[in-house]
């Protein structure tokens, strides 16, 4: 069977490695990005479009991987993507946006005769590069079936439920991620301040109930002080804000998510919007006037 032609909108930290994997899987592609130079590495292997509407014209599958709901709305509606969709195309929004916005875009796509899936991802840039993303899809099962081979080039997809359910799953994911990064930051700083080796503490905790990908990957980032952005803190803050907005709309109070939101808000306000979200440690260090450091032997050389 002929591989579907994919239009991919948004060639950023996540989008670029996803495009690489889709091209490696043999999908013909047309790319668009607001900053055109980010498309340059793919000039030989894909078509580069000047506008998003131009990119989607004739595409079988349209994928958006954009920063937030406002940007997605602008690209899909204000910049003319919706009317440019083919009637039998499938629009897949892999950005993290409000569930209500996903439902709005599904309705607009349906007016054009196109299918729609909200399919945000988890796994960060490492998962995007390795093709091991966890993809949370909301929409009709038969629509998902049409694009499943596309998802399989990117990771593992789970059908969560109707339109908007994928975004709800991503909010649940980001609640766990944001809160757990805070817990790992506090645990490692506590241990180090008391004189324990944070490297050894992390290693020991990885073998128990506290073990997690957050402790494994972001705990190591904290120890190495490697805060180059895989997922920027400003994006984590945006997701926590959406979590709290969704909770309020459902009449829920989420105290831990609120605390994590406030910590990320301070981190961003203190000039760290573009550090990795594991950089929440920097805010904790700022509050305490302490720095996570390595283990130090005493003057006698004893452990």
Steps between C-alpha positions, in 0.01 A plus 500: 500500500613856431617676816281797595644845438555679831499875559689574822459842662747592774866399470617569854669298775243223467394547139845470343581150628144386428537616139832315477333174609206545263735560208706197599178295495443603138220755530502782241482829688438871466628715786422845634637692795457863602881532514578364155868422568397215730377316190838533324645165624216324312522691170634199309254243636175700531309784336516830688188718487486877542168498689312243707205509259735421213650214700169321560357535149484146363626334820339177621608555861569836664698500825540805723768509771480857626574677827156572643132533426522861386759409238299197385188716467692760302651248260186294446247782482659842446762371256255300294580134565142391563356604161807357327440149640405226254155356576644157574810621689569434868612791718711382795586754768795364699545827689385535861186715500179538698252213453233757409720634221551150364121459482466834320761404242340158449171672419670737253680210331171312471350799315770443237426126487832421672570273795661620822707353782648671803817300562742666743814314596722420794863400492676829432770558245667169586182311419451704184852418384472130585150460353366385838246772577186413693217635285161566663231516233151642527250459218319231302655154488467476122677835459782372718517187287568709190813659649625221726801427272601865536487475879697175496796687350494732801426273795211312659146631473215442747140585410380692807144582393306769310642830381658685794584182690855498369554849638352397835748212515784742423385728781507200735851421376621855555351514848704194595812632326488850653425378852759222484776730375431711808517194725829383346649850536406516867617145574844542344557842658393367841736205474794708376452774760513237773830362370389206285632446150212591264646269235482205737158608630358506149650161424354348817155652444488370144478147641198569721145636482632850434655387171363678191606642166495843663749388766705314241525767232427830672670399823814446294450836329483668842819329616678593175341847503405439137198721445517534121133487403340175399168636626533868599374615839262749334325208327467311829352816653256529210392138550454545875289809433280294266474227765373750757261659249356160411472409869306818574264432211430157651461635856823337621772627733850363428732622779819328378455624144443852640824484700694375197347778289607764751856366508528502120347848490779622731765315297386669180464840670860470619628477144502125438217467246714308254684259728386139499209433734740300720649844570230541766794408725634851434192656660527270802867594536407868475234469772738316734823680422657158450645316204481131413861383506692177500594299807804631690720291732605658828855605572589149621400350170223292659177419318 
